[in-house]
């Protein structure tokens, strides 16, 4: 099963896609994870990836989540993220 969540929002000032990515995964799992239990990191290539720990990691195991992918993009005023979770 794949769950997709797209989150897009206008912002004033500089924007980073990581915050929108956190919101996207939060919506994917029904807002049951804490913000501080999800991190967005980047590989040397710039590709983002998710790191779950604490309550988020426990919830992922409980819900049999196998994999999660994240895609981020942003400009000075807008950010968009898509999270796909495989369970």
ZADO-1210 file (C-alpha; in nm, 4 decimals, padded with zeros to 6 digits):
<atoms>
<atom x="00.0000" y="00.0000" z="00.0000" code="UNK" pos="1"/>
<atom x="00.1318" y="00.3445" z="-00.0905" code="UNK" pos="2"/>
<atom x="00.0210" y="00.6648" z="00.0772" code="UNK" pos="3"/>
<atom x="00.0963" y="00.9952" z="-00.0922" code="UNK" pos="4"/>
<atom x="00.0851" y="01.3339" z="00.0698" code="UNK" pos="5"/>
<atom x="00.1544" y="01.6577" z="-00.1085" code="UNK" pos="6"/>
<atom x="00.1910" y="01.9728" z="00.0938" code="UNK" pos="7"/>
<atom x="00.2461" y="02.3146" z="-00.0594" code="UNK" pos="8"/>
<atom x="00.2277" y="02.6530" z="00.1049" code="UNK" pos="9"/>
<atom x="00.3290" y="03.0117" z="00.0232" code="UNK" pos="10"/>
<atom x="00.5793" y="03.1746" z="00.2592" code="UNK" pos="11"/>
<atom x="00.7374" y="03.5148" z="00.3093" code="UNK" pos="12"/>
<atom x="01.1151" y="03.5159" z="00.3196" code="UNK" pos="13"/>
<atom x="01.3579" y="03.2281" z="00.2673" code="UNK" pos="14"/>
<atom x="01.2048" y="02.8819" z="00.2818" code="UNK" pos="15"/>
<atom x="01.3528" y="02.5375" z="00.3326" code="UNK" pos="16"/>
<atom x="01.1744" y="02.2313" z="00.2023" code="UNK" pos="17"/>
<atom x="01.2623" y="02.0201" z="00.5078" code="UNK" pos="18"/>
<atom x="00.9883" y="02.1756" z="00.7206" code="UNK" pos="19"/>
<atom x="00.7284" y="02.1053" z="00.4543" code="UNK" pos="20"/>
<atom x="00.8649" y="01.7498" z="00.4309" code="UNK" pos="21"/>
<atom x="00.8054" y="01.6993" z="00.8023" code="UNK" pos="22"/>
<atom x="00.4499" y="01.8230" z="00.7623" code="UNK" pos="23"/>
<atom x="00.3946" y="01.5851" z="00.4693" code="UNK" pos="24"/>
<atom x="00.4986" y="01.2724" z="00.6584" code="UNK" pos="25"/>
<atom x="00.3003" y="01.3922" z="00.9592" code="UNK" pos="26"/>
<atom x="-00.0133" y="01.4010" z="00.7417" code="UNK" pos="27"/>
<atom x="00.0673" y="01.0619" z="00.5848" code="UNK" pos="28"/>
<atom x="00.0537" y="00.8849" z="00.9187" code="UNK" pos="29"/>
<atom x="-00.2479" y="01.0616" z="01.0609" code="UNK" pos="30"/>
<atom x="-00.0552" y="01.3138" z="01.2729" code="UNK" pos="31"/>
<atom x="00.0372" y="01.0387" z="01.5183" code="UNK" pos="32"/>
<atom x="00.4135" y="01.1130" z="01.5173" code="UNK" pos="33"/>
<atom x="00.5903" y="01.3854" z="01.7085" code="UNK" pos="34"/>
<atom x="00.7740" y="01.6547" z="01.5107" code="UNK" pos="35"/>
<atom x="01.0971" y="01.5877" z="01.6970" code="UNK" pos="36"/>
<atom x="01.0902" y="01.2170" z="01.6083" code="UNK" pos="37"/>
<atom x="01.1308" y="01.2830" z="01.2333" code="UNK" pos="38"/>
<atom x="01.4431" y="01.4208" z="01.0655" code="UNK" pos="39"/>
<atom x="01.5107" y="01.5046" z="00.7020" code="UNK" pos="40"/>
<atom x="01.8748" y="01.4509" z="00.6020" code="UNK" pos="41"/>
<atom x="02.0556" y="01.4808" z="00.2702" code="UNK" pos="42"/>
<atom x="02.2980" y="01.2454" z="00.1016" code="UNK" pos="43"/>
<atom x="02.6171" y="01.3895" z="-00.0529" code="UNK" pos="44"/>
<atom x="02.4277" y="01.3936" z="-00.3831" code="UNK" pos="45"/>
<atom x="02.1665" y="01.6242" z="-00.2281" code="UNK" pos="46"/>
<atom x="01.8949" y="01.3563" z="-00.2258" code="UNK" pos="47"/>
<atom x="01.6793" y="01.3916" z="00.0862" code="UNK" pos="48"/>
<atom x="01.5927" y="01.0968" z="00.3078" code="UNK" pos="49"/>
<atom x="01.3915" y="01.0452" z="00.6251" code="UNK" pos="50"/>
<atom x="01.5224" y="00.9319" z="00.9624" code="UNK" pos="51"/>
<atom x="01.2628" y="00.8193" z="01.2169" code="UNK" pos="52"/>
<atom x="01.3433" y="00.7708" z="01.5831" code="UNK" pos="53"/>
<atom x="01.1623" y="00.7554" z="01.9162" code="UNK" pos="54"/>
<atom x="00.7853" y="00.7509" z="01.8840" code="UNK" pos="55"/>
<atom x="00.7974" y="00.7842" z="01.5043" code="UNK" pos="56"/>
<atom x="01.0156" y="00.4746" z="01.4719" code="UNK" pos="57"/>
<atom x="00.7867" y="00.2791" z="01.7074" code="UNK" pos="58"/>
<atom x="00.4776" y="00.3860" z="01.5113" code="UNK" pos="59"/>
<atom x="00.6419" y="00.2899" z="01.1810" code="UNK" pos="60"/>
<atom x="00.7119" y="-00.0594" z="01.3162" code="UNK" pos="61"/>
<atom x="00.3599" y="-00.0880" z="01.4600" code="UNK" pos="62"/>
<atom x="00.2084" y="00.0050" z="01.1227" code="UNK" pos="63"/>
<atom x="00.4492" y="-00.2234" z="00.9319" code="UNK" pos="64"/>
<atom x="00.5989" y="00.0606" z="00.7275" code="UNK" pos="65"/>
<atom x="00.8673" y="-00.0864" z="00.5031" code="UNK" pos="66"/>
<atom x="01.0054" y="00.2212" z="00.3300" code="UNK" pos="67"/>
<atom x="00.9522" y="00.5940" z="00.3034" code="UNK" pos="68"/>
<atom x="01.0684" y="00.8273" z="00.0283" code="UNK" pos="69"/>
<atom x="01.0653" y="01.2060" z="00.0268" code="UNK" pos="70"/>
<atom x="01.1007" y="01.4591" z="-00.2522" code="UNK" pos="71"/>
<atom x="01.1541" y="01.8284" z="-00.1757" code="UNK" pos="72"/>
<atom x="01.1630" y="02.1442" z="-00.3813" code="UNK" pos="73"/>
<atom x="01.1576" y="02.5098" z="-00.2840" code="UNK" pos="74"/>
<atom x="01.2059" y="02.8620" z="-00.4103" code="UNK" pos="75"/>
<atom x="01.2449" y="03.1804" z="-00.2136" code="UNK" pos="76"/>
<atom x="00.8712" y="03.1982" z="-00.1498" code="UNK" pos="77"/>
<atom x="00.7264" y="02.8466" z="-00.1891" code="UNK" pos="78"/>
<atom x="00.8068" y="02.4920" z="-00.0839" code="UNK" pos="79"/>
<atom x="00.6590" y="02.1576" z="-00.1857" code="UNK" pos="80"/>
<atom x="00.7206" y="01.8070" z="-00.0560" code="UNK" pos="81"/>
<atom x="00.5922" y="01.4634" z="-00.1437" code="UNK" pos="82"/>
<atom x="00.6251" y="01.1641" z="00.0858" code="UNK" pos="83"/>
<atom x="00.5517" y="00.8073" z="-00.0252" code="UNK" pos="84"/>
<atom x="00.5249" y="00.5393" z="00.2429" code="UNK" pos="85"/>
<atom x="00.5242" y="00.1684" z="00.1578" code="UNK" pos="86"/>
<atom x="00.3617" y="-00.0636" z="00.4087" code="UNK" pos="87"/>
</atoms>
